[in-house]
């Protein structure tokens, strides 16, 4: 007896590929597919279900992983409706962090340092000669003052 493959509802293959590596041995497409289809017919958005399942798997603690719900049970509990917004907030936070990182990488990694030290200019020869004459005159005057005292 051959079983005809049921048509996969929109987004189910993607959801199943996400869930399968974490699922229990007893989990299967046979129960998950009709449950998924039921929620789509009830107006659920496939992206909401996928985002909710992504968050659910991401938030599982290592000790909880062996006891993960069957996908059909998870869908019927409607946890995906609550968890989809958590996943979107997580993705937005990651996108914002990447944007900030990219902005920082685009900026040069150099800090401009202003030099506040006084600028010392070398006097010209004429100025230097004038300074020497003035110093000799002062010394000459000081020498005369000392001799007269």
KASULMO-V422518 format. One record per helix or strand of 2 or more residues. SS is the DSSP state (helix for helix, strand for strand). FROM is the first residue (numbers start at 1). TO is the last residue. Records with the same first field share a line. If there is no record, write none. Layout:
BEGIN
SS->FROM-TO ; FROM-TO
END
This chain:
BEGIN
helix->12-20 ; 29-41 ; 46-59 ; 65-67 ; 71-76 ; 79-106 ; 125-148
END
